[in-house]
Amino acid sequence: ASKKKVISILIGITVMFSVFTVLRNDVWANQERLLKDAILKSPHKARTVNNLGDFYLRTGNLKRAEEEVKKAINLAPQSAQFRYNLGVIYERQGRIDEAMKKYQEAIDVEPARPYPAYYFNLGLLYHNKNNNKKAELLYKAAIAIDAKSVDAYCNLGNLYAREGKYNQALAMFEKTIEVNPFHLNGYNGLASVYCMMGNYDKGIEAYTKA
């Protein structure tokens, strides 16, 4: 009887998740239809076209996302956001140099309306290419726009730790934790730097908090 009960529960769970999957797929299909219908009614609204591209990005259809966001850029060439969105798509596709170009364009197109993500994302790609100086400037720019750019503080900490600038790294990781007391990488970075400096007690304390 117990075995039959377990099997019944498992079948129930399977059916439940199947229903959820169908419902989720229906929601996605409805969103796509609504966006396409809006574009048919107002084909020159760049924002709506971009929203369709964003929908495809969120659902993992990068090819369609690229097509739609490029259309949006053609309709509104001065939109920094659309260029940034195309950069995100390129980055997801592994086209890093093209992504960097679009992030830079987003910064250049609307310098009077800076957005921290433009600088942070470009800084991260420079960081990954070991161009520490450029990455540092871009992380600092993101922080200057938004003092709560927690990941920029954390990445600066990683950058300084890589360069052996341990006191500066500690300051950045401490700032990371100040902005977000639950930032796991902030604590891990803090612990790692303390250990690099030979201060194992502090390192263990930070790892324990993590």
C-alpha positions in Angstrom: 0.0 0.0 0.0 2.9 2.3 0.8 4.5 1.7 -2.5 1.3 2.4 -4.4 0.9 5.6 -2.4 4.4 6.8 -3.3 3.8 6.0 -7.0 0.5 7.9 -6.9 2.2 10.9 -5.4 5.0 10.8 -8.0 2.5 10.6 -10.8 0.6 13.5 -9.3 3.8 15.6 -9.2 4.6 14.7 -12.8 1.2 15.8 -13.9 1.4 19.0 -11.9 4.7 20.0 -13.5 3.4 19.1 -17.0 0.5 21.4 -16.4 2.8 24.2 -15.2 5.0 23.7 -18.4 1.9 24.0 -20.6 0.8 27.1 -18.8 4.2 28.7 -19.0 4.5 27.9 -22.7 1.1 29.4 -23.2 2.1 32.6 -21.4 5.2 32.9 -23.5 3.2 32.4 -26.7 0.6 35.0 -25.6 3.4 37.5 -24.9 4.9 36.9 -28.4 1.5 37.3 -30.1 0.8 40.5 -28.2 4.1 42.0 -29.1 3.8 41.0 -32.8 0.3 42.4 -32.9 1.4 45.7 -31.4 4.2 45.9 -34.1 1.7 45.2 -36.9 -0.4 48.1 -35.6 2.5 50.5 -35.1 5.5 49.2 -37.1 7.6 52.3 -36.6 7.6 52.2 -32.8 11.1 51.3 -32.0 10.4 50.6 -28.3 7.9 47.8 -29.2 10.3 46.2 -31.7 13.0 46.3 -29.0 10.6 44.7 -26.5 10.1 41.8 -28.9 13.9 41.5 -29.2 14.1 41.5 -25.4 11.4 38.8 -25.3 13.5 36.6 -27.6 16.6 37.3 -25.5 14.8 36.2 -22.3 13.5 33.0 -24.0 16.9 32.1 -25.4 16.2 32.8 -29.1 19.4 34.8 -29.7 19.1 34.9 -33.5 15.6 36.4 -33.4 16.6 38.7 -30.6 19.5 40.1 -32.7 17.2 40.6 -35.7 14.6 42.5 -33.7 17.0 44.7 -31.8 18.8 45.6 -35.0 15.4 46.7 -36.4 14.9 48.9 -33.3 18.3 50.5 -33.8 17.4 51.3 -37.4 14.2 53.0 -36.2 16.0 54.9 -33.4 19.7 55.2 -34.1 20.3 57.5 -31.1 19.0 55.0 -28.5 21.8 53.9 -26.2 19.6 51.2 -24.6 19.0 49.4 -27.9 22.7 49.4 -28.6 23.4 48.1 -25.1 20.8 45.4 -25.6 22.5 44.3 -28.9 25.8 44.2 -26.9 24.2 41.8 -24.4 23.0 39.6 -27.2 26.5 39.5 -28.8 28.0 38.7 -25.4 25.6 35.8 -24.9 26.6 34.6 -28.4 30.3 34.7 -27.5 31.0 37.6 -29.9 33.0 39.6 -27.3 34.7 42.2 -29.5 31.3 43.1 -31.1 29.7 43.2 -27.7 32.4 45.6 -26.5 31.8 47.8 -29.5 28.1 48.1 -28.8 28.6 48.8 -25.1 31.0 51.6 -26.1 28.5 52.9 -28.6 25.8 53.0 -25.8 28.1 55.1 -23.7 29.0 57.5 -26.6 25.5 57.9 -28.1 23.9 59.4 -24.9 26.7 60.7 -22.7 24.2 63.0 -20.9 22.2 60.0 -19.7 24.8 57.5 -18.4 23.6 54.1 -17.1 25.9 52.1 -14.8 25.4 48.8 -16.6 26.9 50.2 -19.8 30.1 50.9 -18.0 30.1 47.8 -15.8 29.5 45.4 -18.6 32.2 46.9 -20.8 34.6 47.0 -17.8 34.0 43.3 -17.1 34.9 42.4 -20.7 38.1 44.5 -20.4 38.8 42.8 -17.1 38.4 39.4 -18.7 40.9 40.5 -21.4 43.4 41.5 -18.6 43.2 45.2 -19.5 43.1 46.2 -15.8 43.6 49.9 -16.4 40.6 50.2 -18.7 38.5 47.9 -16.5 39.3 50.0 -13.4 38.2 53.2 -15.1 35.0 51.7 -16.2 34.1 50.2 -12.9 34.8 53.6 -11.2 32.6 55.3 -13.8 29.7 52.9 -12.9 30.2 53.7 -9.2 30.3 57.4 -9.9 26.9 57.1 -11.6 25.4 54.8 -8.9 27.2 54.6 -5.5 25.4 51.3 -4.9 27.0 49.5 -7.9 27.9 46.6 -5.6 29.3 44.3 -8.3 31.6 47.1 -9.5 33.1 47.4 -6.0 33.5 43.6 -5.9 35.2 43.4 -9.3 37.5 46.3 -8.4 38.5 44.3 -5.3 39.3 41.3 -7.5 41.2 43.5 -9.9 43.3 45.0 -7.1 43.9 41.6 -5.5 45.2 40.3 -8.9 47.6 43.3 -9.0 48.8 42.6 -5.4 47.2 45.9 -4.1 45.8 44.2 -1.0 44.8 47.2 1.0 42.9 48.6 -1.9 41.3 45.2 -2.5 40.2 45.0 1.1 38.6 48.4 1.0 36.6 47.4 -2.1 35.4 44.1 -0.6 34.4 45.9 2.6 32.5 48.4 0.6 30.8 45.6 -1.3 29.6 44.1 2.0 28.6 47.5 3.3 26.3 48.0 0.3 25.1 44.4 0.4 25.7 42.5 3.6 24.7 39.2 1.9 27.1 39.5 -1.0 28.8 36.1 -1.0 31.6 37.0 -3.4 32.4 40.1 -1.2 33.1 37.8 1.8 35.0 35.3 -0.3 37.2 38.1 -1.8 37.8 39.6 1.7 38.8 36.2 3.0 41.1 35.4 0.1 42.9 38.7 0.4 43.4 38.3 4.2 44.9 34.8 3.6 47.2 36.3 0.8 48.4 38.8 3.4 49.0 36.0 5.9 46.2 37.1 8.3 44.5 33.7 8.5 42.4 34.6 11.5 40.7 37.4 9.6 40.4 35.1 6.6 38.7 32.4 8.5 36.4 34.9 10.1 35.3 36.2 6.6 34.9 32.7 5.3 32.8 31.8 8.3 30.5 34.8 7.6 30.3 33.7 4.0 
